[in-house]
């Protein structure tokens, strides 16, 4: 049952950390005025991976799943004790039939509980994604309108592994083949959605290697590549 309730399997992709080398966001277009290009790009998966509150939401959901997993483990242990006790009775006796009925009912209750928890976890994750995505899109819309961008495209800024056939296939199929860093508004939007620090400046993206995707990925696609 662990497979059903862990975030990694239950939500089909709440993985640990996928590290990759980060492109330098050294060049940003100066604010104000008409942009040199009316097209901007944004790495949405990178935004989710480094969104402070999204990470907090994911951690909270993970704790809920771990608690449900522990409860299920205890229920399974109690059910096993009942099954062991059943062997001490002779078949056909009232005690045997009563305990067998109790075991069957307990198994059915556990199944209903697991299915309900799976549904609840999927709904919670979907709501988590929607809340953060809506916030990101509000910032994208505001920034694009303010600076005169007519189109904002999503792109994948992660490097690919030449030894990974699937990675190469994704690289060949990507929509954005080349971009000037001046039109990449990813760091600007990330600063806008992350909480403000005490000194009033935007909280920077976490240091270290770039994270290729968020810890939670919806089974039907989410923000994965």
VOGU-136807 format. One line per 4 residues: for each residue x negated, y, z negated of N, C-alpha, C. Coordinates in steps of 0.001 Angstrom, whole numbers. Layout:
N
X Y Z X Y Z X Y Z; ...
//
This chain:
225
-810 -1207 0 0 0 0 -844 1258 0; -2120 1164 -354 -2996 2328 -339 -3073 2933 1035; -3028 2065 2026 -3084 2527 3407 -1914 3425 3720; -727 3117 3099 458 3880 3387 463 5230 2704
-234 5339 1554 -75 6523 751 -1285 7436 717; -2448 6983 1177 -3596 7890 1177 -3399 8913 2269; -3901 10141 2060 -3720 11182 3059 -4372 10805 4376; -5468 10071 4299 -6181 9725 5525 -5308 8890 6439
-4607 7858 5876 -3807 6976 6709 -2365 7440 6787; -1794 7832 5644 -390 8200 5611 -97 9352 6540; -926 10350 6542 -717 11520 7377 -1540 11456 8644; -2093 10269 8920 -2781 9988 10179 -3846 11013 10507
-4658 11313 9567 -5760 12188 9946 -6253 13133 8888; -5792 13055 7615 -6392 13918 6604 -7765 13349 6331; -8721 13793 7039 -10047 13218 6970 -10927 14015 6041; -12145 13537 5844 -13084 14204 4933 -13594 15474 5582
-14795 15517 6091 -15335 16718 6730 -16001 16317 8023; -15616 16973 9110 -16235 16733 10397 -17176 17897 10664; -18483 17675 10543 -19444 18774 10668 -19981 18855 12078; -20165 20066 12539 -20775 20298 13852 -21491 21633 13802
-22406 21824 14730 -23165 23076 14729 -22254 24221 15111; -22383 25343 14434 -21500 26484 14647 -22092 27437 15667; -21266 27922 16628 -21763 28963 17525 -21865 30257 16746; -22809 31074 17070 -22998 32318 16323 -21946 33311 16740
-21208 33832 15758 -20237 34870 16031 -20915 36224 15812; -22026 36424 16479 -22828 37624 16238 -22257 38817 16960; -21613 38564 18103 -21130 39685 18902 -19632 39812 18741; -19175 40967 18296 -17760 41252 18207 -17486 42564 18927
-16344 42639 19580 -15998 43853 20310 -15727 44969 19332; -16292 46143 19540 -16016 47281 18668 -14522 47580 18658; -14002 47971 17484 -12574 48223 17360 -12167 49499 18055; -10872 49561 18422 -10332 50773 19013 -10522 50836 20506
-9616 51530 21169 -9752 51722 22609 -9316 50513 23402; -9338 50645 24698 -8958 49562 25594 -10084 48538 25661; -9800 47238 25501 -10851 46233 25569 -11404 46105 26979; -12661 45687 27061 -13272 45477 28379 -12516 44407 29140
-11970 43439 28404 -11146 42399 28999 -9791 42430 28333; -8741 42130 29082 -7406 42095 28510 -7037 40689 28054; -8008 39812 28046 -7825 38438 27586 -8722 38187 26381; -8178 37569 25358 -8946 37188 24180 -8775 35694 23952
-9685 35107 23192 -9605 33683 22875 -9727 33498 21368; -9175 32396 20874 -9232 32098 19450 -9347 30593 19246; -10213 30203 18325 -10390 28794 17968 -9473 28499 16787; -8280 28024 17093 -7255 27828 16059 -7653 26764 15037
-8285 25696 15501 -8693 24641 14575 -9733 25157 13579; -10612 26034 14073 -11620 26625 13191 -10957 27515 12144; -9924 28241 12543 -9186 29075 11607 -8591 28220 10490; -7924 27125 10873 -7313 26253 9871 -8368 25632 8962
-9489 25235 9540 -10524 24558 8760 -11140 25472 7719; -11112 26777 7962 -11748 27724 7056 -10754 28669 6392; -9493 28352 6492 -8444 29145 5855 -8383 28758 4381; -8663 29716 3504 -8800 29427 2073 -7521 28825 1486
-6383 29456 1747 -5143 28949 1155 -4686 27654 1812; -5003 27472 3082 -4655 26195 3714 -5409 25051 3048; -6673 25305 2718 -7442 24290 2003 -6832 24007 639; -6368 25063 -36 -5734 24884 -1340 -4450 24069 -1209
-3654 24363 -167 -2443 23587 82 -2780 22107 322; -3825 21870 1113 -4229 20502 1430 -4686 19761 175; -5441 20451 -668 -5910 19825 -1909 -4734 19478 -2823; -3767 20371 -2888 -2598 20116 -3727 -1806 18920 -3208
-1632 18856 -1898 -917 17726 -1310 -1677 16433 -1534; -3019 16489 -1439 -3831 15304 -1662 -3681 14796 -3101; -3632 15730 -4042 -3447 15327 -5441 -2093 14661 -5636; -1062 15181 -4973 266 14566 -5072 248 13140 -4523
-442 12945 -3410 -526 11615 -2808 -1295 10662 -3722; -2387 11149 -4291 -3181 10309 -5188 -2368 9910 -6414; -1543 10841 -6923 -686 10522 -8070 346 9467 -7685; 927 9606 -6492 1903 8618 -6017 1238 7272 -5810
7 7295 -5342 -737 6064 -5117 -1006 5349 -6447; -1366 6114 -7471 -1616 5536 -8797 -339 4939 -9376; 775 5654 -9175 2057 5144 -9671 2439 3848 -8959; 2206 3804 -7663 2508 2594 -6906 1648 1426 -7374
387 1708 -7665 -512 665 -8154 -2 83 -9465; 479 947 -10356 1024 473 -11629 2286 -356 -11420; 3134 94 -10493 4363 -650 -10205 4049 -2025 -9626; 3041 -2091 -8773 2653 -3376 -8197 2105 -4310 -9273
1354 -3759 -10227 808 -4571 -11308 1938 -5118 -12175; 2939 -4285 -12477 4080 -4728 -13271 4868 -5799 -12533; 4983 -5623 -11213 5705 -6612 -10404 4958 -7948 -10387; 3639 -7887 -10356 2847 -9106 -10366 3004 -9850 -11688
3091 -9107 -12780 3301 -9741 -14087 4641 -10460 -14130; 5642 -9849 -13533 6956 -10476 -13467 6901 -11753 -12628; 6146 -11699 -11525 6013 -12884 -10677 5285 -14005 -11415; 4260 -13640 -12194 3534 -14639 -12981 4443 -15247 -14050
5284 -14397 -14618 6199 -14891 -15644 7232 -15846 -15060; 7580 -15600 -13800 8572 -16452 -13141 8092 -17898 -13080; 6786 -18105 -12958 6246 -19459 -12873 6417 -20246 -14167; 6678 -19526 -15242 6820 -20215 -16536 8225 -20772 -16740
9155 -20438 -15847 10527 -20932 -15944 10772 -22034 -14920; 11666 -22907 -15249 12057 -23955 -14306 13061 -23396 -13306; 12885 -23793 -12064 13812 -23325 -11036 15242 -23758 -11361; 16168 -22864 -11083 17563 -23188 -11302 18082 -22805 -12668
17199 -22519 -13598 17645 -22124 -14930 18149 -20680 -14882; 19042 -20326 -15822 19540 -18939 -15849 18403 -17922 -15983; 17383 -18236 -16789 16260 -17317 -16976 15499 -17093 -15662; 15339 -18182 -14925 14617 -18087 -13651 15400 -17224 -12661
16720 -17498 -12565 17538 -16755 -11607 17608 -15269 -11964; 17689 -14968 -13249 17763 -13577 -13670 16465 -12831 -13370; 15337 -13473 -13682 14053 -12829 -13427 13799 -12693 -11932; 14214 -13688 -11165 14044 -13614 -9715 14857 -12459 -9135
16050 -12276 -9688 16890 -11161 -9243 16256 -9821 -9610; 15675 -9773 -10811 15018 -8528 -11240 13823 -8193 -10341; 13082 -9230 -9969 11921 -9017 -9101 12366 -8502 -7730; 13402 -9098 -7191 13905 -8675 -5879 14375 -7226 -5920
15081 -6881 -6989 15561 -5502 -7118 14389 -4537 -7279; 13386 -4933 -8041 12224 -4071 -8256 11469 -3856 -6947; 11327 -4900 -6153 10666 -4766 -4857 11423 -3811 -3948; 12746 -3928 -3939 13565 -3048 -3104 13435 -1600 -3566
13417 -1386 -4871 13282 -21 -5406 11940 589 -5011; 10885 -216 -5070 9555 274 -4709 9505 643 -3233; 10123 -173 -2389 10149 113 -952 10868 1425 -667; 12001 1621 -1332 12751 2870 -1150 11919 4052 -1619
11244 3900 -2748 10424 4981 -3283 9280 5335 -2335; 8606 4313 -1806 7486 4554 -891 7955 5269 378; 9071 4825 939 9585 5456 2154 9983 6910 1908; 10574 7165 747 10963 8536 420 9733 9427 253
8708 8895 -415 7484 9663 -612 6784 9940 711; 6765 8957 1609 6160 9165 2920 6865 10294 3654; 8178 10281 3619 8946 11334 4292 8661 12697 3658; 8640 12719 2344 8391 13983 1640 7003 14528 1959
6013 13651 2018 4649 14094 2301 4530 14642 3721; 5190 13977 4668 5174 14478 6044 5843 15850 6124; 6963 15997 5429 7684 17268 5454 6871 18372 4790; 6208 18059 3694 5380 19044 3008 4215 19493 3892
3594 18539 4581 2462 18899 5428 2922 19741 6617; 4075 19362 7187 4599 20130 8309 4897 21566 7879; 5484 21725 6707 5785 23060 6193 4497 23832 5930; 3483 23135 5431 2191 23758 5163 1586 24296 6461
1610 23500 7493 1085 23927 8791 1886 25106 9344; 3195 25014 9252 4037 26066 9812 3797 27391 9109; 3688 27356 7784 3483 28579 7012 2189 29277 7419; 1108 28506 7503 -187 29087 7854 -212 29502 9321
353 28685 10185 368 29023 11615 1141 30317 11867; 2263 30478 11187 3064 31688 11349 2264 32911 10910; 1548 32775 9813 723 33881 9336 -376 34221 10333; -1031 33195 10875 -2090 33415 11859 -1528 34117 13094
-379 33653 13567 209 34251 14766 634 35698 14538; 1053 36028 13339 1391 37419 13046 153 38302 13166; -971 37798 12671 -2212 38559 12764 -2703 38655 14212; -2564 37567 14960 -2963 37579 16366 -2123 38587 17146
-819 38560 16922 81 39494 17612 -257 40934 17259; -468 41195 15981 -798 42553 15540 -2102 43035 16177; -3118 42191 16149 -4419 42591 16687 -4367 42780 18201; -3679 41865 18883 -3591 41956 20345 -2831 43214 20769
-1732 43502 20085 -953 44699 20422 -1756 45969 20135; -2477 45969 19046 -3237 47149 18642 -4374 47455 19613; -5012 46408 20132 -6204 46608 20959 -5954 46379 22447; -4709 46169 22832 -4380 46125 24246 -4630 44799 24940
-4733 43703 24206 -4891 42394 24846 -3537 41935 25390; -3533 41450 26611 -2308 40965 27235 -2140 39463 27088; -3238 38762 26832 -3193 37311 26733 -4219 36837 25709; -3788 35956 24815 -4696 35321 23858 -4613 33821 24074
-5745 33230 24444 -5798 31798 24726 -6500 31048 23603; -6059 29846 23390 -6708 28970 22430 -7855 28240 23114; -8980 28088 22407 -10105 27361 22974 -10774 26525 21890; -11666 25668 22330 -12413 24789 21429 -13867 25230 21428
-14324 25740 20288 -15689 26238 20211 -16696 25225 19734; -16268 23989 19505 -17185 22969 19005 -18087 22442 20122; -19337 22168 19820 -20208 21520 20811 -19791 20064 20989; -20149 19489 22093 -19791 18095 22326 -21042 17216 22278
-20803 15953 21996 -21889 14978 21920 -21986 14251 23263; -23103 14372 23915 -23263 13751 25232 -23245 12232 25157; -23383 11687 23957 -23337 10226 23784 -21944 9726 23409; -20999 10637 23315 -19627 10283 22951 -18742 10399 24194
-18306 9287 24770 -17481 9336 25986 -16210 10160 25798; -15559 10028 24642 -14336 10786 24416 -14641 12281 24322; -15758 12609 23687 -16141 14006 23585 -16430 14612 24945; -17083 13832 25802 -17371 14307 27156 -16077 14508 27937
-15136 13580 27779 -13852 13691 28468 -13116 14962 28049; -13136 15255 26752 -12496 16470 26262 -13186 17710 26828; -14515 17641 26908 -15262 18770 27441 -14891 19021 28894; -14710 17955 29667 -14364 18093 31081 -12947 18619 31278
-12079 18344 30299 -10674 18720 30434 -10332 20041 29757; -11282 20678 29107 -10960 21895 28369 -10601 23024 29331; -9758 23925 28865 -9257 25014 29705 -10280 26133 29869; -10965 26475 28787 -11930 27575 28835 -13321 27009 29107
-13860 27277 30273 -15168 26742 30653 -16310 27659 30224; -16039 28957 30220 -17057 29934 29809 -16340 31121 29178; -16979 31701 28184 -16423 32916 27603 -17549 33785 27065; -17317 35075 27100 -18222 36022 26465 -17793 36180 25016
-18743 36142 24124 -18415 36186 22700 -17659 37438 22311; -17729 38470 23149 -17038 39719 22839 -15523 39553 22828; -14990 38529 23527 -13539 38351 23558 -13067 37302 22560; -13993 36749 21770 -13632 35743 20770 -13190 36475 19498
-11894 36450 19216 -11360 37147 18041 -11211 36223 16837; -11773 35019 16912 -11652 34052 15818 -12106 34616 14473; -13313 35191 14365 -13752 35674 13053 -12920 36841 12535; -12372 37633 13447 -11551 38772 13045 -10238 38292 12434
-9608 37325 13077 -8347 36788 12562 -8583 36017 11270; -9706 35314 11183 -10006 34559 9969 -10158 35493 8776; -10844 36605 8984 -10979 37586 7909 -9619 38153 7506; -8724 38292 8484 -7420 38889 8214 -6519 37974 7386
-6634 36660 7578 -5731 35742 6884 -6289 35234 5567; -7595 35367 5363 -8175 34917 4099 -7954 35968 3015; -7882 35540 1761 -7636 36485 665 -8726 37539 593; -8358 38704 97 -9323 39779 -74 -10124 39557 -1352
-11409 39879 -1271 -12236 39789 -2459 -12022 41019 -3337; -12600 40979 -4516 -12381 42048 -5491 -12838 43399 -4972; -13873 43423 -4133 -14391 44701 -3643 -13624 45219 -2429; -12556 44486 -2074 -11709 44959 -989 -12132 44502 381
-13261 43837 490 -13721 43354 1789 -13199 41947 2038; -12947 41575 3291 -12441 40234 3586 -13414 39159 3122; -12837 38051 2627 -13676 36923 2224 -14282 36282 3463; -15587 36034 3487 -16228 35460 4665 -15888 33991 4828
-16108 33475 6045 -15903 32049 6276 -16906 31261 5460; -16542 30038 5020 -17459 29227 4233 -18783 29034 4954; -19907 29054 4234 -21217 28896 4872 -21452 27464 5319; -22559 27267 6022 -22924 25921 6439 -22454 25614 7839
-22471 24330 8189 -22080 23910 9534 -20607 24194 9791; -20318 24406 11029 -18935 24671 11409 -18104 23410 11267; -16891 23556 10745 -15974 22433 10600 -15113 22369 11838; -15077 21218 12445 -14428 21130 13746 -12915 21094 13659
-12362 20632 12561 -10918 20589 12454 -10518 20597 10993; -9274 20950 10698 -8863 21023 9320 -8746 19656 8689; -8614 19626 7365 -8535 18354 6649 -7206 17662 6880; -6174 18414 7228 -4882 17810 7481 -4498 17956 8921
-4188 16858 9579 -3810 16910 10984 -2521 16138 11158; -1525 16781 11704 -252 16124 11881 -355 14960 12860; 403 13870 12615 352 12694 13491 638 13004 14942; 1521 13999 15185 1879 14292 16578 976 15332 17190
-106 15658 16531 -1050 16554 17187 -1577 17633 16297; -702 18294 15526 -1137 19375 14640 -1990 20381 15374; -3152 20691 14806 -4057 21610 15473 -5318 20905 15918; -5246 19612 16016 -6408 18863 16483 -6619 19166 17952
-7774 18706 18437 -8118 19024 19833 -7293 18195 20792
//
